[in-house]
Amino acid sequence: MENTPQRSTMLSWRVVIGLLVIAYGVLLTAANAGWYPGYRILDHWFHGIALLVLGLRGATCATSTVTRTIGWIASGVGLIWLAEAAGGHRIDITDWWPLIIVGVGVLMLVRAVDFGRSSNVTEAGPSQATGVAFWSGIHRRIASPAFSHADFAAVMGGIEVDLRPATTAGGKAVIEVFVMWGGIEITVPPDWVVQNEAIVIMGGVEDGSSGSPSAQNTLILRGLILMGGVEIKT
């Protein structure tokens, strides 16, 4: 029963993405068959609709401020895209790349307000931990006897997280990540199993942990990894 909400969340994400993939395939087939409206929808409307749908889904169902902010930013870009299409203009995505810089700045402000300053080396005892690496590197050593949640963002930087001194609260802990042109390295105790629920776009998650599926402690990885990577090891 405890896993039902997580499974529902993952299922809904898969349903939304699956429907968008199906729609894209149908429209592409129609366009290739010579149906002009199918080509026009793909060329002018589909990407804006997809960004808006995915952004709203992320913003309304996010479990952290960072992922919620990412969702609203994606929704805004989708609305701009649709507004341009409604005005009869063809969108050239290269004109909008500076919005990435704006989005990174917004995320940095959000995290600064939520979590305050972060030092280069920290040993955390509470059940929750946070960290932001922007053009820098930080280290977090979490020694909590009841660790439950952490929130990390690495933008053109790196974060090392050492969970070996920690134990979970109720056998389960969650780490939310936002990685963009950066990396996060997480070291877990040998008796922890890792469950990856992160969304990865042009990046990767490498799980080298040694925990078995029957392990009593589970680490759940969530969030967005964009052109970056997360390494998990024992």
N, C-alpha and C positions, 0 to 999 in steps of 0.2 A: 504493500500500500504506500510506503514512503516514496517509491520511485515514480508513482503515477503522475505527479505534476511535471517532473522532468521529462518523462516520456511524452506527455501531452505537448509540452513546449517544443520538443524536437520534432514531433509528428506534425505540428502545425507549420513549423518552418519548412519541412519537407513538402508539405502539401502546397504551400504558397509558391515555393521555388519550382516544384514539379509542374504546377499549372502554368507558370510563366514559360517554362521550357516547352511545354506542349503547345502553348499559343504561338511561341516563336517558330516552332517547327511547322505548324499549320500555315502560318502566314508566309513563311519562306517557301513552302511548297506551292502555295497559291501564286506567289509572285513569280516563281520559276515557270509556272504554267501559263503565265501571261495575264494574270488578273491584276490590273493596275492598282486598284484600291489596296490590295495586299502589300504591294511594294511600297505604296505611299505610307501606309500605317507603320511598316517596319522602318522606313527612312525618316519619318517625322515624329511619330507618336509613341512607338513601343518602348523605347529606352526611357523616356520620361515617365511613362506609366509604370514601368518596372521599378524605377528608382523611387517613385512616390509610394507604391505598394510596399516595397521592402522597407523603406524608411519609416512609414507609419507602423508597420508590424514591429519593427525594432524599437521605435519610440514608445509605443503603448505597452509593450510586454517586457521591456528591459528591467533587469534587476540591479543595475548600477547607473549612476549619473553619467558616466562616460558613454556607455552603450546607448543610453537614452538620447544624449546629445548627438551622437553619431547618427541616430535614426532621424532626428529632426533636421540635421544638416542635409542628409540624403533626400528627405522629403522636400526641402526647400529647393535643392537643385532640380529635382523632378518637376516641381511646379514651374520653375523658370523655363525648363525645357519645353513643357507643354504650352506655356504662354507664348514662347517664341514660335512654336509650331502653329498655334492658333492664329498668329499674325502673318502666317504664310512664309516664315523664314526657315531655311534649312540650318539645323544646328551643326556648328563645327566645334567639336569638343575641345580642340586645341585652344580655342579662345577663352575657355573657362577654367583652364588648369590652375590659375592663381587662387581659385576658390579652395584648393587643397591647402594652401598656406593659411588662408582665412580660417578654415576648419581646424587646422592644427592649433592656431592661436586661441580659438574659442575653447578647445578642449583643455589647453593649458590653463586658461582662466578658470574654467569650471573646477578643475582639479585643485587649483590653488585655493579657491574659496572653500571647497569641501574638506580638504585635507591639510591645508597649511604647508609650511615649509617641510622639506625632507633633507636629512643629512646624508653624507656619503656612506657611512657605516652605522647600522643600527641593529641592536638586539631587542626584539620585541617580545614582551611577555603577555600582553592582552590577547584576547581571542581573535582580534581583527588586525590587519596590517595593510599599509598602503605604500606606494612609491611611484615617483615620476622621474624618468630619465629623458632629458631633452638635450641632445648634443653632449651627453655626459654618460657616466656610468655610476651606478649605485649598488650597494650590497645590503641585503636584508637577511638577518639570521633570526628566525622565529623560534622562540623557546617556550611557547605557551603550552600549558598542560591541557588546554581545551580549545585548540585552534579551530575556527569555524569559517572564516572568510578573509580574503585579501583582494586588493584591487591595485593592479599595476599597469602603468602606461610607459612604453618605450618608443620614443619618436627620434629617429636618427641617433639612438643611444642604446645602452645595454643595461640590463638588470640581472643580478645574481641573487637567487632566493635559496636559502638553506633551511629546509624544514626538518632536518635530521633530529634536532633536539625537541621537536614538537610532537604532541599527540592530538588527535582530533576530538571534537565534541560530538559524542554520539556515534563515532565511527565514520563521520563524513565531514569533508571540508570543501569549500568552493574557492577557486581563484578566478577572478575576472581579469582579462587582459585586453589591452589595446596596443597593438604593435604595428608601427608604420616605419619602414626603412630602418628597422632596428631588430633587437633580439632580446629574449628573456631565457635565462637558464635556471631551471628549478631542480633542486636536489631533494629527493624524498627518502624517507627511511626504507629499508629493504622489504618491510612487510606491508607497504602501501601499494594499492592498485590504482592506476590512473584511468579516468574515464574522460575522453576527449569530446567535448560538445562545441568547440570553437568553430567559428566560420573563418575559412582560410581562402584568401584571394591572392593568387600569385605569390604564395608563401608556403610555409610548411610547418608541421609539428612532428618532431622526432621523439618518440617515446622509447627510451632505453632503460626504463625502470624494471626492476626484477620481481615486482609483486605479482602474485597469482590471483585469478578471479575469485578465489575463496578467501582472500585477505580480509581482515577485520576492519581495515581503514581504507577509505576510498577518497581520492582527490579528484574533484570534478573541475575540468578546465573549460571555461566559457569565454566568450568575447569575440573580438575581431582581429585577425592577423592579416595585414595588408602589405604585401611586398616585404615581408619580414619573416622571422622564424622564432619558434619556441622549442627548446630542448629540455627534455625531462630525463633525469638519470638518477641512479641510486648511488 
